[in-house]
């Protein structure tokens, strides 16, 4: 029953994700950049996610998987967190996100915002502050450096996601902060 009420927020999130994807593809096309996987794969990056709606949306999609697949994801999430701990203490290689199977995300359509926007040069146009520019991922450096800068401001996406999250938290009485990797989220999967 609760999922029925969540779906209206998930639809808003889907629309926002579509806007993000279109903006990303427009910027990527400008540079002639196509993410094809690499040694510095963004699925090997250690990202924290900070919204309850994205976590619940990911859960809603993961819960459609077979029970054995969900259990496997949870085991992979535990292995991922152990590998990250080893990487931090012993310099071991970075593991792939537990959702990455065969170089593809099994919940690609539900991937959180940071996964959608990572890699392309962008800036953060915060009013009253100097513009903070990010050069993009290493895999595209030569393409990014040889083309004119494409204006890709993430702030409008952040603002819209923050508004959806604010309303979602109020509606579903979610309080406190969330700072979890996808692996942390998957461990919570029921």
N, C-alpha and C positions, 0 to 999 in steps of 0.2 A: 504494500500500500504506500509506504513511504517513497519508494522508487517512482511511483506515479507522480508525486509532487516534485520530485527532483528533476524529472524529465524536462520540465519547462526551463529550468536553469541549464540543463545539459544542451538543450536546443540553442540557447543563447551562446553557450560556450562553443558549440559547433560552428555557429555563424562567425564568431570571432576567430576561431581556428582557420576557417576558410579565408578570412581577410588576411591573416598572417601568412598562410600558404601562398596566396596570390601575390602579396608584397614580396615575399621571399623569392618566388619564381621570377618576378619582374626584375629584381636586383640581380639574381643569379644569371639571368639571360643577358643583362647589360654587360656583365663581366665575361660571359661565355663559360661560366662555371657550372659543372655538374658534379655533384657529390657521388663518387663511385667507390667509396670505402678507401681507406688508406691506413697506414701504420699509426697515424694519429687520429684514428676514427673517433668522431664525436661520441660514439657509443662507448668509448673508453674514457671519456671525460667524466669527472666526478662532479655531478650537478646536484645541488639541493633544490628542492621544490618547496614552495611556501604557501600553497593554497589548498584548502579543504575540497573545493569544488573539483580541482584537477585530480586529486586523489580519489574522490568518490566516483568521478567519471571513469577513471582508469579501472577502478573496482567493478563498475557496472559492465564494462566490456570484458574484463578478466573473468567475471563470474559466469560468462556465457561459454567459457571453455569447459572441456570435460574435467571431471574431478581429478583424474590422473595427471592431466596437464597442469592444473592449478597446483597440485602437490609438487610436481616437478619444478614449477616456477619458484615455489617457496624454498625448495632445496637449493636451486641455483642462486637464489637471493642470499641464502646463508653462506654459500661458497664465495659469492661475490664479496660480501662484507669481510669474510676471513682473508680473502686475497687482497683487498684494499688495506687491511691492517698490516699484512705482510709487506705490501708495497711501501707503506709508510715507514715501517721499521727496518726492512731489509733491502729496500730498493728493487723488489720484484716487479715484473711487468704489470701494467694496468690491465685488469680483466675487462671483458665486454659486459655491458649491461645485461642483466639476466633476461631481459625481453628479446635480446638479439639471438636469433637462432639461424644458423646458416647465412650469416651476414645480412639478415633482415629482421626488422622489428616485427614481432608477431602481433603487436597491438598498435601498429603504425598509425592508424586513424585516431587513436586515443592518446597518442604521445603528448606529453605536456608542452607548454609554451617554449621553454628553453630548448627543448629538443627540436622544435620547429624552426626556431630563429637562429640557431647556432651556425657559425661558419662564415656568414656574409659580413663584409665590413658594414658597420653601422655607427650611429651616434645616438647619444641621449641628450635631447634638447630640453633640459629642465629650465623653465623660466627663471631668470634671475641668476643663473649660473653659467659658467663657460661651458661650451659644448664639449662633451666627453666622447672622443672617437675611439673605436676599436677597429683594428686592422683586418679582422676576419681570421679564419683558420690558416694554418701553415700550408695546407694542401693547395690553396688557391692564391698564395702570395704573388707568384709571378703574374697571374691574370689580373689580380686586384691592383698591382703596382703599375701595370702597363695600360690600364684604362683610366678614364676620368672617374672621379668619385661619384658614386650614385647615392643620392640622399636617401638614406634608410634610417628613419628615426623610430626607435622602439617605444618611445614614451606613450604614444597614443594607444598602443596595444596594452602596455602595462596599466594605463589608466582604466581602460575598458575592463580588463580582467579584474582589477581591484574593485571596480563598482559591482561587477557580478558577484565577486567573492564577498563583499560587504553585505549585499542583500541575501546571499546564500547563508552566510553565518547567522544573520539575524533570524531568518526563516526557520533554520534547522538547529538553532541554539548551539552553535559551534563557537567555542571560545579558546583563548590561548593562542600560542604560536605553533606553527608547523614548520619544521625544517627537516625534511627527509629526502633521501635518495629514493629512486624507484625501488631499489632492493629493500629498503626499510619499509616502504609501502606494501610490497608484496608479502613480506613476513606477516603483516596485519591482515592479509586477505583471508576471508572466512568462507 
